[in-house]
Amino acid sequence: MREIILPEAKPALEWVRGRVLQKVSPRRKHALAQSRFVSALDAWAETNASGTIGTEWEFRLQPPGEVRRPLVPDVAYISFERLPFDESPATDIPPVAPEAVVEVLSQDDRREDVDDKLRVYLACGVLVVFLVDTKSRSVHAYDADGVTAFQASDLIVHPALPDFSMHASRLFEPVRPRRSS
């Protein structure tokens, strides 16, 4: 089995379309959307005692017939079924795909790179990839059946995450200061 091994770096390195890409340090809107999504997923996973949530967590993924490579989703959820709780402390870099991935678009992202990451995630068994676009204030959920679009006014739900929901607007609206009376 061939595997692409990249050196440790900050921000992290990924293997996309046959070349090394370095993740971009997030800007305010990206950081807000990422932190809001991870907070909602973490609360859901804790309530259900179902798995682990991580940000900027490296996974080694291998689509059928291709080389194993590192991808580092902005947010990932992996169940205790895929990565058992007792094994998780010794598994810093899982060799299996998480069930759910969140990628927040950055201004430098190329569409062909994003499409390749979506293809790899789904080919490796990710059940849903949420692609967050802070410019258009939208979220697209990609799965084996296609794409579902969510606008800021919508409730984000997906069958891969039973009983999970969050208002898409939370990804785009910063906390506002209280007005003194």
N, C-alpha and C positions, 0 to 999 in steps of 0.2 A: 504494500500500500504506500503510495506516495503522499507526502505531507509537506505543506509549506510551513516553515517555521520562521517567524519574524522576530527580530530583537525587541526587547521591551523598550517602550518609548512613551512619552507623555506629550501631547495626547497620543492615544493608542494607534497602532498600525493595523490595517485590514488588507486582505487580498481580494481585489475586485477587478474583474475583467482582465485577469492575467498580469496585474501590476499591483504594487504597494500603494495604498492610499493612507494618508494620516488623517485621523479624525480632526475636526475643527473644534477649538475651544468655543463653547456655546456663548452666544450673546444673550441679552436680557430676555427677549421673547422666546427664544429656544429654551433657555434655562427655566423660565416660568412654565412653559408647556410640559417640559420633561418632568419637573418636580411635581406638578399637579397630577400628571398621569401616574407617576410612581407612588404618590401618596394614596391615590384612590385604589390602585391595584394592591398596594401593601395592606391597606385596611381590609379589603375584600379577602385577600389570601389569609390574613390573620384570623378574621372572623370564621372562615371555613377551615382553618388549619390544613390548607391544601398544598402549599408549596412555598417557594422562595422567589422574592422579587429582587432584582439588582439593576443598578445603573452602570453603563459603560463596562459591562461584564463580558469578557471574552469567551466565545464558544468556538470549538474546532468542528467545523461542519464539512461533510463530504456528500455532495449530490451523487446519485448513482452514475458510475462511470467516470467520475471526475476526481481531481486531487482534493485531499482534505485541506481546508484553509481556515484561517482565523477571520471571524467577523465579530464586531463589537457593537451590539445594538444599544441605542440610547437607554432603553428599558427592556428588561426581559422577565418573563414569568416562566418558571419551570416547576412542574408538579412534583410531589413526593413519589408519584408513580414512576416518573422518568428519572428522577435523581433522588433516591431514597434519603430520608433525613439522616440516617446513620452514616451514609456515604458522603454527604455533602461537605463535612469539614475537610476531607481529604481530596476533594474535587474542586480545586480552584478554577480550572478551565474544563468545563464539561465537554465530553466528546459526543454528546447527544444534543439535539435541538430542543430549545424551549417550546412550550405550547404557544406562547404569545410574545410578540416583539412589538416595540414602539420605536419608530424612527421619526425624528423631528427634522424636517428639511432645513438645511443651512443654505445661506445665500450662494455658496460656492459649489453646491451639489450639482453634478451633471445628471441629466435625466437617464442616460444610458447606464450610469453607475447605479443609480437608485433602482432601475428596472432589473439589473443583474442581481443586486442584493435581494430584491423581492423574489426573483426566480430561485435563487439558492435557498433562501429561507423555506419557501414552500416545498421545494424538491426534497429538503432534508426533514420534513415533517412538522414544521411550524404550522399550527392550525389557523392562526390569524396574525397578520402584520398590519398594525395601525400606522398609517403614514400621516403625520400631522404637518399641515402647511399653515404657518403663522401668518403669512401674507394674505392668503385667501380666507383665513379663519375657518378652515375645513379640515376634516379627518376622513381618510379613505381606509376602509377595512378590506384587505385582500385576503382571500382564502381560496380553497380548491374550487369553489363554485363561481368565483368572479370577484367583483368589487361592489362594496356598499359605501355610498357617500353620506357623510354627516356634516351638516352645517352647524354654525355656532348655536342655533336655536334647538338643535336636536339632542336627544338622549342617546349616548353611545352604549350599545349592547351588542353582544355576539354570543352565539351558542357555545363557542369554545370556552367561554368564561361564564358558566351558569350563575345567575343572580348578580352578576356584576353590571353596574350601570353608573354612568356619570354624565353630567351635562357638559356638552362640548364647550359651551361658553366659559367654563372654569379654566380651560386651557389657555384662554386668550385674555382674560380679565385679571389685572393685578389687584391686590388688596388695596383698597382706598382708605385714606386716613379718616378717622372720625371727625366730624365737625363739632367744634365746641359750641355750646349753646349760650 
